[in-house]
Structure formats: structure tokens, C-alpha cells
Amino acid sequence: MMWKQKNLIKSCTAQVDGIVTGCAETVSRHRDEDNRVEYNTTYKTRYAYSVEGVEYTGSVDWQGTTGDPIAVRYDPSNPQRHYVGKINVFWGWWAWFTFLGGFFLIVAIWILIGDILPIVKK
């Protein structure tokens, strides 16, 4: 996913102003361990943008107001490929380092058990 996002950043070099066409708000509720009611609100903002007279649409998971302008970055060779806001590739790196840390921990335990087992067997 990290590479997909980095490729999206590299290929989406053009920018156009889009417009927010609507925002759907979803409120869900559930009970926590202490039987208290918790509410979660999520938003799905829809927007439209135009490139060379062709209109494209998209959505993003944050709150917007209908009619507001929104900056859309798109790929000039494929205007349907686009993104809005910032793409954070930090989480991709975090996942890799977590995986590597877990891998090295398992290898270290394996080596320690390998070194201890011959002593225990004697």
C-alpha cells in the first residue's frame, strides 16, 4: 500500500479545483464495557472535478460542506486517478519496521532456544 500511495503522489502532478457536492453523516452507537452508550460519527464527502470538460467524481472520509472548493491532484494521463488532501506514507514505514522488529525478535528467541536446548538435554 505504501508503494501504491507513493506512485499516486508521483503520477498525480496536475491540480484542479473541485467542488464538494455533498456530505453524508453516519452516526452509530454501541455500549462499552461499563454499559455506557458511545456514539461514533463518520463522514463521507462527495466531490466533483472537471478536466478538459470531462467531469469526474470521488469521495473522501472527512467532513465537508456542500459548495466548498476542494483541491484535487490528478494524473494528467489518466484524470480519473486522483487524490485529495495529504497522503501519509508514514504508516507504511511503520508497518515494515514492526514486521522487521517482530522477525528479529523471533529469530533471537529461536537462537536462544537453540543455544539453551543442548544444555538442558545434558
C-alpha positions, 0 to 999 in steps of 0.5 A, spaced: 500 500 500 505 504 501 508 503 494 501 504 491 500 511 495 507 513 493 506 512 485 499 516 486 503 522 489 508 521 483 503 520 477 498 525 480 502 532 478 496 536 475 491 540 480 484 542 479 479 545 483 473 541 485 467 542 488 464 538 494 457 536 492 455 533 498 456 530 505 453 524 508 453 523 516 453 516 519 452 516 526 452 509 530 452 507 537 454 501 541 455 500 549 462 499 552 464 495 557 461 499 563 454 499 559 455 506 557 452 508 550 458 511 545 456 514 539 461 514 533 460 519 527 463 518 520 463 522 514 463 521 507 464 527 502 462 527 495 466 531 490 466 533 483 472 535 478 472 537 471 478 536 466 478 538 459 470 538 460 470 531 462 467 531 469 469 526 474 467 524 481 470 521 488 469 521 495 473 522 501 472 520 509 472 527 512 467 532 513 465 537 508 460 542 506 456 542 500 459 548 495 466 548 498 472 548 493 476 542 494 483 541 491 484 535 487 491 532 484 490 528 478 494 524 473 494 528 467 494 521 463 489 518 466 484 524 470 480 519 473 486 517 478 486 522 483 487 524 490 485 529 495 488 532 501 495 529 504 497 522 503 501 519 509 506 514 507 508 514 514 504 508 516 507 504 511 514 505 514 511 503 520 508 497 518 515 494 515 519 496 521 514 492 526 514 486 521 522 487 521 522 488 529 517 482 530 522 477 525 528 479 529 525 478 535 523 471 533 529 469 530 533 471 537 528 467 541 529 461 536 537 462 537 536 462 544 532 456 544 537 453 540 543 455 544 539 453 551 536 446 548 543 442 548 544 444 555 538 442 558 538 435 554 545 434 558 
